[in-house]
Amino acid sequence: MDNPISKFESWWQEALADSQLQQKSAVCVSTIDENGFPAGRFVDLKSVSDSGFIFCSYFDSAKGKHIAREPKTAMTVWWDHVGYQIRVVGSAQVITDVEADYFWQDRSRSAQVITTAFEQSEILNSESDLVIRLEAASAQFADRPIPRPNNWGGYCIKPISIEFLTFRESRLHLRELFEFKSNGWVKQLLQP
Ligand SMILES: Cc1cc2nc3c(=O)[nH]c(=O)nc-3n(C[C@H](O)[C@H](O)[C@H](O)COP(=O)(O)O)c2cc1C
């Protein structure tokens, strides 16, 4: 398969099909912090298309601030049960409000309340504040629909390279690297 987006979709579907994981679409997104260090964390991959890889978060979280300063981003996947590693490098950009609204509506109400109750990556004074803040947010919205907070939305990582590794116990891994050049995706194999 010579289109890496189609290949990703196919591997993702294959991985989802018989995954024992609770969080089946967790992927590691790495950003670059204010001191130039990489910062990785797992997020939930929402969708993939020719535009790139979408995940949702707070714009004013640590990762959001990193991306605002430096959009260069990596995304890394390891699906153990099928033996697939995928490494994406690209630039993250904020998705449209319409797209963010769609992903917001797709969240459970309890996830919406929790998202609204907190300022991700800020200091939490004590564990009991988790409950206090949650109760305050629940009371604030009672039975009303919860609007998407202005500081929550999504990012799309537009890839410049995608590497697919098929893991082999022998360590004779197959590595297929796709790089985006002026005339489209160019594929090369890499030594294991
Ligand atoms: C399986 C899993 C999925 C997660 N999904 C998300 C997500 O989709 N969005 C998000 O903002 N944080 C998600 N988190 C929490 C992040 O790992 C991280 O703690 C949070 O985004 C704060 O990161 P930051 O301080 O670097 O911005 C997830 C964590 C785990 C373990």
PDBQT file of the ligand as one rigid body, heavy atoms in Angstrom, charges set to zero:
ROOT
HETATM    1  C1  LIG A 201      -5.050   6.504  27.849  1.00  0.00    +0.000 C 
HETATM    2  C2  LIG A 201      -5.005   7.987  28.059  1.00  0.00    +0.000 A 
HETATM    3  C3  LIG A 201      -5.728   8.828  27.211  1.00  0.00    +0.000 A 
HETATM    4  C4  LIG A 201      -5.703  10.199  27.386  1.00  0.00    +0.000 A 
HETATM    5  N1  LIG A 201      -6.377  10.990  26.500  1.00  0.00    +0.000 NA
HETATM    6  C5  LIG A 201      -6.252  12.336  26.593  1.00  0.00    +0.000 A 
HETATM    7  C6  LIG A 201      -6.819  13.170  25.591  1.00  0.00    +0.000 A 
HETATM    8  O1  LIG A 201      -7.429  12.726  24.606  1.00  0.00    +0.000 OA
HETATM    9  N2  LIG A 201      -6.668  14.512  25.739  1.00  0.00    +0.000 N 
HETATM   10  C7  LIG A 201      -5.978  15.051  26.792  1.00  0.00    +0.000 A 
HETATM   11  O2  LIG A 201      -5.889  16.280  26.871  1.00  0.00    +0.000 OA
HETATM   12  N3  LIG A 201      -5.418  14.282  27.730  1.00  0.00    +0.000 NA
HETATM   13  C8  LIG A 201      -5.525  12.935  27.652  1.00  0.00    +0.000 A 
HETATM   14  N4  LIG A 201      -4.934  12.145  28.601  1.00  0.00    +0.000 N 
HETATM   15  C9  LIG A 201      -4.164  12.786  29.677  1.00  0.00    +0.000 C 
HETATM   16  C10 LIG A 201      -2.771  13.140  29.145  1.00  0.00    +0.000 C 
HETATM   17  O3  LIG A 201      -1.949  11.992  29.115  1.00  0.00    +0.000 OA
HETATM   18  C11 LIG A 201      -2.080  14.228  29.953  1.00  0.00    +0.000 C 
HETATM   19  O4  LIG A 201      -1.990  13.857  31.310  1.00  0.00    +0.000 OA
HETATM   20  C12 LIG A 201      -2.813  15.567  29.867  1.00  0.00    +0.000 C 
HETATM   21  O5  LIG A 201      -3.256  15.829  28.551  1.00  0.00    +0.000 OA
HETATM   22  C13 LIG A 201      -1.929  16.701  30.338  1.00  0.00    +0.000 C 
HETATM   23  O6  LIG A 201      -0.783  16.770  29.521  1.00  0.00    +0.000 OA
HETATM   24  P1  LIG A 201       0.081  18.113  29.424  1.00  0.00    +0.000 P 
HETATM   25  O7  LIG A 201       0.243  18.624  30.833  1.00  0.00    +0.000 OA
HETATM   26  O8  LIG A 201       1.391  17.686  28.809  1.00  0.00    +0.000 OA
HETATM   27  O9  LIG A 201      -0.664  19.079  28.540  1.00  0.00    +0.000 OA
HETATM   28  C14 LIG A 201      -4.951  10.766  28.456  1.00  0.00    +0.000 A 
HETATM   29  C15 LIG A 201      -4.220   9.913  29.289  1.00  0.00    +0.000 A 
HETATM   30  C16 LIG A 201      -4.253   8.552  29.095  1.00  0.00    +0.000 A 
HETATM   31  C17 LIG A 201      -3.425   7.679  30.007  1.00  0.00    +0.000 C 
ENDROOT
TORSDOF 0
